[in-house]
Amino acid sequence: MKVAVFSDVHGNLPALECFIAATLGTVDAYLCLGDVVNYGPWSDECVDRVLDLPHITLLEGNHERLFLGTEDPSHEPPLVQAFVAHLRPTFTRIDRIANLPVRARLGPFECVHTIDDRTIYADTAVEINQNYLIGHTHHQYAIERSRFAILNPGSIGQNRKWIDRVDYMLFDTDSGGWMFHSEPYNFELFFAELRARRYPEACLAYYAGKPEWRLVVGP
């Protein structure tokens, strides 16, 4: 069975549609490691599209908890608070993200949004006692720690390295093989919608300040 593993859609519908177009009909199932909502302007639509995917397993991420109110936004950086304050009042899919599982199993991997609520990058020192598939940091990587593997498929909607690319992973349960993938999407369409929906200036500046786009969209 071929499984498309993805994470951190963050309300970015053009990026999600790019991912779906690249995988639908070529995989048997989908696994999302959480954070479908927040940041982008299409949280409702992204929740619907993800949950409509064939044989989907959707895990709870920290941004689902922020939208559910089970995690306090005041513990987040001011920029995250600004996004939540702007987007949560108009979110209407609370019932669809309530009671999501926090973990799943895929072959030899324990699948969670992240390990012990930590922010784990490729150079993070972390001790583990099993193989993990995680999201959360928006960076695609494969590392080995304590003779076990941590794989991160990267972000669909908010790639921290290349904001105009969709990162994900394909996993074959029969062979145990996996491969990272990356696709370009229309970032200009995404950013234009932020402006059309009158996002706070701090939120617009976050995206406009991405190095590869600073000269294109301006501050």
N, C-alpha and C positions, 0 to 999 in steps of 0.2 A: 504494500500500500504506500502511495506517495502522499506526503503531508506537507502543505505549505505552512511554515511557521513564521509568524509576524508579530509585531508589537508596536505600541506607541503611535497609533493613528492620529490622535490628538485633533479630532475634528477637521481633518484635512481631506475633504471629499475628492478633489482632483487627484491627489496622491493615491488614495484608496482605490479609486476607479482604475488608475493605471496598474496597480498591483493585481486587481481582480481580472483585468483584461489579459494580463500576462500569465495568469495561473488557472483561470476557470476552464474546466474541461480537460486540463492536463494533470490535475491532482485529484486524489480521492477524498481528501479531508483537509480541514483547516484547523490550526491551533493559534489562537491569539493570546499573547502573554500579558494583556492588560493595557490600560490607558488609551481607550478609544476616544475619550472625551477631553474637553478643555483645549485651550489655545486657539485652534481653528474655529471658524464660524458655523460648522456643520455638525455639531455633536449629535443632534437628533438623527440626522440622515446617516451618519457613520455608524451609529449603534444599530440602526435598522439594516444597513447593508451588511455589516459584519454578522449579525445574528441570522441573516437570510442565506449565508454561505452554506454549501452542502457539508454536512457532518462537521459542524463547527463546534469547537470547545473554546469558550471565552473565559479567561481568568480575570479576577478582580485586580486592578492596579490601584495605586495610591490616588490617582485623579478620579477614579470612580468613587472612592471613599470621600473625597472632597465634595463631589457633587451630591452624594447621598447624605452628607452631613455627619458621617461617622468618623471623620477625621477633621481636626480643627485647622482651618486655613491660616490662623494666626501664627502657626508654627512654621509656615512656609515663608520664603523670601518675599519681599514686597512686590516683585514683578509677578510671581505666581498668584499672589493675593489679588492683584489687579485683574488678571485674566479671569479668575474665579468670580470675582465681583461683577465683571461685565457679562459673563456667559451663563452662570448658574441660574439666575432668575428666569431665563427664557428656556431652560432645558425642560423637556416634557416627557422624557423616557425613563423616569426614575424607576418605574415598575419593571423595565426591561434590564436594568443593571443591578437590581436588588438581588441579594442572595446568590451572587456569582461564586463559583468555587475559587479557592486561592491557590490550588495546586492540581497538577495532573501528571500522568506518567506517559512518556513516549519512548518506547524502546528502553535503552539503558539510562534515560535522562529523567530526573526530577524537574518538572516544569513549574516555575513560579515567576512572579513579576520581578522579584529580586530576592537576594538571600539576606534574611534577618534585617530587612529594611535598610540595607546598606547601598551606597552608590558605588558600584563595582566597575572599574575601568580595566583595560588590558594590563595596566601596570600596578593594579591594586594588590596588596598583600592580603590574602585571605586563605584560611585553612578550611578545607572541605573534606567530607568523607564519602562523597558520591558524585556522579556526573550531574551537571545542571544545564538547563536551558533557561536563560533569563533575558529580560528586557531592561527597561528603566533608564539606562544611560544614553540611549540614542546613538550608540556607536556599535558598529559591526566588528566582532572579533571572535577568535578562538584561542583560549589559553589553557595551560595545564597547571594545576595546583595540587600538591600532595598526591601525585600520580592519577588524579582525576581531571576531567575536562569541564570547562565552562564555555558554553557557546552563547553568543548574543547575536540574534539576526539583524540587529540595528533597528532603525525607526522607519515606519511608513511615512508619517506625516511631518516629522520634525528632525530630519537627519542633521546631527550636529557638525558633521564634517562638510557635507555638500547639501545645502538646503534644497536644491532642485532635483534631488534623487531619492528614489524609493528603495530601501534595503529590506531584504527578507531572506529566508532560507528554505530549501527543499530537503526533506528527509525521507529516505526509503526504509520503511520498517522491515522489509524482507532482507535487504542486504546490510542494513545499518549504515549505509553511506549517506552523506549529506553534502550540500553545496550552497555557498552563499551566492546571492544574486543582487543586482542593482539595476534600476531602470530610471531614465529621466522622466520628469513630469512637468506640467505647466505651472511653474511657481508664480509667474506673473498674474495668472488668473486667481490664484489663492490670495496674493497680496492685494490685488485690486478689490477683492471682496472684503478684506479687512477694512480698507479705507471706506468702502461704500457703507459698511455697517458702523462707521464712526467709532472704531476702537480707540481706547485711550492712547495718548501720544507715547507713553512709555512702552505700550505693547507694540505699536507700530515701529518704534525705534529698535526694538529687539530684533525684528525681522529685517528691517532696513539696514541694520548694522552688520549683517552677515558679510564677511569680506568679499565674497564673489558677487554680491549684489549691491554693494554700497553705491557704485557709480550708476547702477541701473535705476533703482527706485528712489534713491536719495534718502536723507535723514527723516 
